[in-house]
């Protein structure tokens, strides 16, 4: 095992799950604070957070069960696959908007938490881009 494989293994098996647990912790902490406050935008915040949590759960399920999901996708009929691609594209466009709203709410509560969360997500996005580049070449 060379250094690159070692770092990828550490990232995949140690750092990434830890970061996901930390993000989930801060999301739950934020939800508790939202339910304590009785503001007029409470409904919008709750709806946005529910969508964000839904995206996070779908991502975690996809991350954990990626081999099973790929087997299921291979067995789906060809008429369903274009619809899944369209739904995936729509969700990929909606996800940054919901993330932005969640970041804004975190920033209003505590800027350190928001900065930490933004940094983690940026690191995840950069690693995804690097992995896609390395797979294409």
C-alpha positions in Angstrom: 0.0 0.0 0.0 1.5 3.3 -1.0 0.9 6.7 0.6 -2.0 7.7 -1.8 -3.9 4.5 -1.1 -3.2 4.8 2.6 -4.6 8.4 2.7 -7.7 7.4 0.7 -8.3 4.5 3.1 -7.9 6.8 6.1 -10.2 9.3 4.5 -12.9 6.7 3.6 -12.8 4.7 6.8 -11.9 7.3 9.5 -12.2 10.9 8.7 -15.3 11.0 6.4 -17.5 9.0 8.8 -16.4 11.1 11.7 -17.2 14.3 9.8 -20.6 13.0 8.9 -21.3 12.2 12.5 -20.2 15.7 13.5 -22.4 17.3 10.8 -25.4 15.2 12.0 -24.7 16.3 15.6 -24.7 20.0 14.6 -27.8 19.6 12.5 -29.7 18.0 15.5 -28.4 20.7 17.8 -29.6 23.3 15.3 -33.0 21.6 15.1 -33.4 21.7 18.8 -32.6 25.5 18.8 -35.1 26.0 16.0 -37.9 24.3 18.0 -37.1 26.4 21.1 -37.6 29.7 19.2 -41.1 30.8 18.1 -40.3 33.0 15.1 -42.4 33.5 12.0 -39.9 31.8 9.7 -40.0 28.7 11.8 -42.0 26.7 9.2 -39.6 27.6 6.4 -36.6 26.7 8.4 -38.1 23.3 9.5 -39.1 22.5 5.9 -35.7 23.4 4.6 -34.0 21.4 7.3 -36.2 18.4 6.6 -35.2 18.5 3.0 -31.5 18.9 3.9 -31.7 15.9 6.3 -33.5 13.9 3.6 -30.6 14.7 1.2 -28.1 13.8 3.9 -29.8 10.5 4.6 -30.0 9.6 0.9 -26.3 10.4 0.6 -25.4 8.2 3.6 -27.6 5.4 2.3 -25.9 5.7 -1.1 -22.5 5.8 0.6 -23.1 2.7 2.7 -25.1 0.6 0.3 -23.4 1.6 -3.0 -22.7 -1.9 -4.2 -26.3 -3.0 -3.5 -27.7 0.2 -5.2 -25.5 -0.5 -8.3 -26.9 -4.0 -8.5 -30.5 -2.7 -8.2 -29.8 -0.1 -10.9 -28.5 -2.7 -13.3 -31.8 -4.8 -12.8 -34.1 -1.8 -13.4 -35.9 -1.7 -16.7 -34.6 0.7 -19.4 -37.8 2.8 -19.2 -37.2 3.7 -15.6 -33.5 4.7 -15.9 -34.1 8.0 -17.8 -36.6 9.1 -15.1 -34.1 8.3 -12.4 -31.5 10.4 -14.2 -33.9 13.3 -14.5 -34.8 13.1 -10.8 -31.1 13.0 -9.9 -30.3 16.1 -11.9 -33.2 18.0 -10.3 -32.1 17.0 -6.9 -28.5 18.0 -7.7 -29.7 21.5 -8.6 -31.9 21.8 -5.5 -29.3 20.6 -3.1 -27.0 23.7 -3.2 -30.0 26.0 -2.6 -31.1 24.0 0.5 -27.5 23.8 1.7 -27.2 27.6 1.3 -30.3 28.2 3.4 -29.0 25.8 6.1 -25.6 27.5 6.1 -27.3 30.9 6.5 -29.3 29.7 9.4 -26.2 28.2 11.0 -24.4 31.5 10.4 -27.2 33.4 12.2 -26.8 31.1 15.2 -23.1 30.6 15.3 -20.5 31.6 12.7 -17.9 29.1 13.8 -20.3 26.1 13.2 -21.2 27.5 9.8 -17.6 28.0 8.8 -16.7 24.5 10.0 -19.6 23.0 8.1 -18.8 25.0 4.9 -15.1 23.9 5.1 -16.1 20.2 5.5 -18.4 20.3 2.5 -15.8 22.2 0.4 -13.3 19.5 1.2 -15.8 16.8 0.3 -16.5 18.5 -3.0 -12.8 18.9 -3.9 -12.1 15.3 -3.2 -15.1 14.3 -5.4 -13.7 16.5 -8.2 -10.2 15.0 -7.8 -11.6 11.5 -7.9 -13.6 12.2 -11.0 -10.6 13.7 -12.7 -8.4 10.7 -11.8 -11.1 8.3 -13.1 -11.4 10.1 -16.4 -7.6 10.1 -17.0 
